Amino acid sequence: MNPRSLESIKAYLLPTALCIGLAFALGQTSWLQHLENLTQDQVTRFRVRFQPLPDDRVMIVGIDDHSINELGRWPWDRKIHGQFMQAIAFGKPAVVAWDILFVDPAAGDDGFKVGAAKLNGRVVFGAYSTDEDLPQPPSLPAANQPLRRISGDASRLPAAPFAMRPIIPLQEVGVSAFCNTTAGPDGIRREMPLLHRVDEQIYPSFALQTLMTYGNLTPKQVRVVLGEAIYLEGETFQRRIPINAAGEYLINYRYGIAGSNSISYYPLAEGYKRQFIEHDPQAGLPSVTQKILLVGLFSTGLTDNGVTPFEPDSPLVLTQANTIDNILREDFARRLPEGIVLLATLLISLVSVAYWPKRALRLQALGALFLPIIYIGIAALLWIRWSLWTPLWWPLIGFGALQIVMIVRQLLIERRAKQRITGMFGTYVSPEIVNRMVESGKSPELGGHAENITAYFSDIQSFSAFSEKLPPDRLVELMNEYLTACTDIIHAEGGTLDKYIGDGVVAMFGAPLPLPDHALRACVASQRIQVKLTELRAKWKAEGKRWPEIVHEMHSRIGLNSGPVIVGNMGSRTRFNYTMMGDNVNLAARMESGAKNWGVYSMCSDSTRDACIRDGGDRVVFRSLGRILVKGRTTAVPIFEIVGLKETVSASTHECVRIFELALARYYARDWAGALTLFAQSDALEPTPAQSRTTNPSRVYLEIVRRYQIAPPDETWEGEYVMTLK
């Protein structure tokens, strides 16, 4: 494996796998699963406003406080149940399922049996599996036979050796089914067992048996594949009910008994009163026709209450009602496989940690914030729209931990990078450039690389005379003040200091970080330095005899050239310097030395001038000085004086430049007389020469033209001037 691959694994894969893996393991703990359940309950309550109405085939008949107030203290004489069954039979319900145990004989059993018989066997009575040693009937009615078509390991099914079944008279007119449900660690019955194993026989649960009765299904028409589904294979009623390996169904809680999510609810006493107290046996309850009626305890004083996602004290018959409603409408809740969530979390996290470090830390922090928000929104949408339960907390914990690790790591990397870059470039470039280099995440290449830049050279005119007139300490003081001013301006314009060569300054614009407008910045810097030097001359002069006359007239020549060069850390293995080299660097040096020959203080090549105009328009004023052949080159180079910034150039100087360029056109046309006249006019408009400035471009050309009048150049001449000195 190559080093880069190992580095990628170390940088991205290992922290991702570690954080997500630990979070996944944490997600299997009971306390985090409890938090997951509580969060899911909040989403379940929230989705009530978006969900469809409950299936109108399901109706709850409740023995509530109103019923007990009307009919007396619970338990009632069972003749009341029988009378209610006779009354309800007029409405022709599909099933009446009693989520109540009638396991002991009591007064009124005969009347209860008679009433139940009116429904022709379409009654389900609650039963309960137990470890309590109870006498069992020698045989069961045909309607209470176990399920036989079972595939899979039945050892994981809820099991008990004994059963509490309804009294025999009720078993003769209906079918019994097990109401057992087990609360989870948080007290909520989230998974409904649809199968019960009693003495090695497997029976349907209360909800499953109710649906079997509703669909006219016998045990032979029920096929069970544990860990997959229960298949109801009736002639007119078929369903595939998903279950886990323990035969449990994940309840898709949607409906309660109050508010916008309520299932149809009717107090038992209301129907009883209408039928028997008001003596209207024909009144019936037509709204129950072909409905599944679930009879359950609703009174707050009774014991069949528990916690649901909707309420802390809710009638448990609602768990049966929600299960039956789910199956009727095939509205099944599913858990998104954690393997898929784990893989997706790993991939998203891996992409994020590989992508964000290449971006600004602020973007990384925003991504670490908004991606979890997006994930929460997606998880909520999956549950609200498709009843798909998506793990929420462990992916968020894993992703969040990973982002904290990566952000801290990125901060440390950036800190080390800043320290390293500051150590390498702090003396070359401005602090702003150093910060940009750190933010870019790119380390300068060692050994040199090609870059398009503008090279800058400057030198003090007649500097050797300064060292003769100033003692060393005063000369150092003067140079420090001058070089500080130059360096500050170069840095302010985004330039990089290459080196000091005595009184000379070598700099570059466009490296180590690219600057699209490097030529413009270099030209502006040159003129700002000239302006600053004017201010320094005035300051030094105002200090009187502290400085000799030569200091009062100190000038600096600046040369610029733009083009591709080699930049990088160059030198020996033990000592190196960030610098530039190449033909375009040499040409910039020629611009600086050549400025003396033309009587100007700032000179550049055509490449710098063209790039400056492209990026800065007319902000910088140039004057064409013709075409020269510098030593070491065979091709003529157009050169230009950088006259100044637009806002500082006077009207007379603009006019001087205009006439000079007309004269230059006459010069190229070999019109020596016309050129002499125009150059003389421009000379009169040249800025007033300082004492140390003995010539100017107009005077230089006046001299050249006079020589050409006497000895014209040959026919191959195209206006170039050959420089014999560097």
Beta strands, then each sheet from edge to edge (+ up, - down):
strand 1: 58-63
strand 2: 95-101
strand 3: 123-130
strand 4: 149-151
strand 5: 159-160
strand 6: 162-164
strand 7: 175-178
strand 8: 191-193
strand 9: 195-198
strand 10: 201-204
strand 11: 222-225
strand 12: 229-233
strand 13: 238-242
strand 14: 248-250
strand 15: 264-267
strand 16: 292-297
strand 17: 305-306
strand 18: 314-315
strand 19: 334-335
strand 20: 388-389
strand 21: 449-460
strand 22: 496-501
strand 23: 504-509
strand 24: 556-571
strand 25: 576-581
strand 26: 602-605
strand 27: 620-629
strand 28: 637-645
strand 29: 720-722
sheet 1: 6+ 3- 2- 16- 1- 15-
sheet 2: 6+ 3- 7-
sheet 3: 4+ 11+ 12- 13+
sheet 4: 5+ 9+ 10-
sheet 5: 8+ 14-
sheet 6: 17+ 18-
sheet 7: 19+ 20+
sheet 8: 22+ 23- 21+ 24- 25+
sheet 9: 22+ 23- 21+ 24- 26- 28+ 27- 29-
end
